[in-house]
Amino acid sequence: QVQLVESGGGLVQAGGSLSVSCAASGNIFSINAMGWYRQAPGNQRELVATITSGRVTNYADSVKGRFTISRDNAKNTVYLQMNSLKPEDTAVYYCNADVVTAGSGNRPRGYWGQGTQVTVSS
C-alpha cells in the first residue's frame, strides 16, 4: 500500500510565507501527477495546484503568481511554496498523488494524505 504524509503547516501572519511538503512511501513503482487541494470550513475541497511527472504545472486562479508547486522524483516528494498569504488561504491542505504500485498492471490510482492545517491571521 501507499502512504502520503504532509508536513510544514502552521500559523502565519497575512502577507507572510509558508511551505508544505508531502512524501509518498510504500509499494511504489512510479508516480504520475501530484497535487495539492484544500478545504476550508463550510466549503468543498478545491484544487490548488498540480504537477505532472514531467514538471508541467497548473494553478487555481486564486493562487496563481503567489504559490509554487515543485517535486523531487527521487524522493517521491511534492512541495508547495506559499507567498503573500491571505486569510482566505486558511484551510486544511491535502496532498494527492496518482501512483502505480507493484502488481497493479501499470494502472494508476489516487491516494490522499491526512491533511495539514494552514492558518493565516489578519
N, C-alpha and C positions, 0 to 999 in steps of 0.2 A: 504494500500500500504506500501512499504518498502523504506526507505532511507538509504544510506550509506554515511557517512561523514568522509573524511580524514583530518588529521591534522599532523603537525610536519615537513612539508617540509621547505626548505630554501637553503641558500648558505653555502657551506663548502669547505675548502681547501683540495686538494688531500692528501690522507693519513689519513684524519680525519674520524670522525664517525657522524652518524645521525640516528635518529629513527623516524618512522612514525607510526601512528595508524589510525584505521578505525572502527567506531562504527556504528552498524546497529540498526535501530529503526523502529517502525511501527507495522503492524498487523502480528507479527512473531509467528509462532507455534514452529518451530525448524530451525536450520541452519546446513546443511551438510558441504561440503567442503568450505573453504575460501581461497583466494589467492591474490597475488599482481602481476600486469602486468605493463609494462612501454612502453612508446612511445617517441622516440627521433625525432627531426625534420627530415623529409625525410624518416623515417623508419616506418615499420609496428609495431603494438602493439605486444609485445612479453611477454611470461610468465617469471616471475621472481622466484616465489615460491608459493607452495600450502601447505595447511594443512587440514587434514580431521578432522571430529568431534572427532575421537579417537586420534588426535595429531600425526598422521603419516605425515611426511613432504617429500617434493620433491623440488629440486632446479635446476635452469638452471646451466649448466656447468660454465658459465661466472661469477657466483656469489657464487658458492659452496666454502665453507670454509671462506667466508667473511661476508655473510648475514645470519641472523637467523630469521625465522618466528615463531610466537607463537600466542596463542589465550587464551582468558578468556571467557569461555562459559556462565558464569553467567552474564557477561556484554555485550555479543554479540559483542565482540571486537577482532580484529586481529591486530597484531603488526609486524613490520619489523625493526630489528636492523641491520644497515648497517655499517660495519667497513672497514678500509683500502680502502676508496673510491677512485675511479679513474675518470678522466674526462669523459671517455666513459660511466660512470654510469649516466651522466646528461640526464634527461628525465622527462616527466610527469608520475608520478606513480599513477596507478589506483587500487582501491580495488574492489574485486569481491567476491560475496557470492551466494551459492545455497541455497535458502530459501524456506521453506514450510510455507505458510500462512494459517491462519484460513479460512476454507471453500474451500480450494484448492483440497480436496480429497487426501491429502498426496502426491501431485505431486510437486516436487521442480522446481523452475525456477531461472535463473541467474539474478542478479542485479549488477549494477555498481555504484561506487562513481563518484564524479565530477572530481577527479584528483588533485594531489598536485605536485608542481614543486620542483624538486631536482636539484640543480646546483652545480657541482664540479669544482672548479677552479684549474688550473695548477700552 
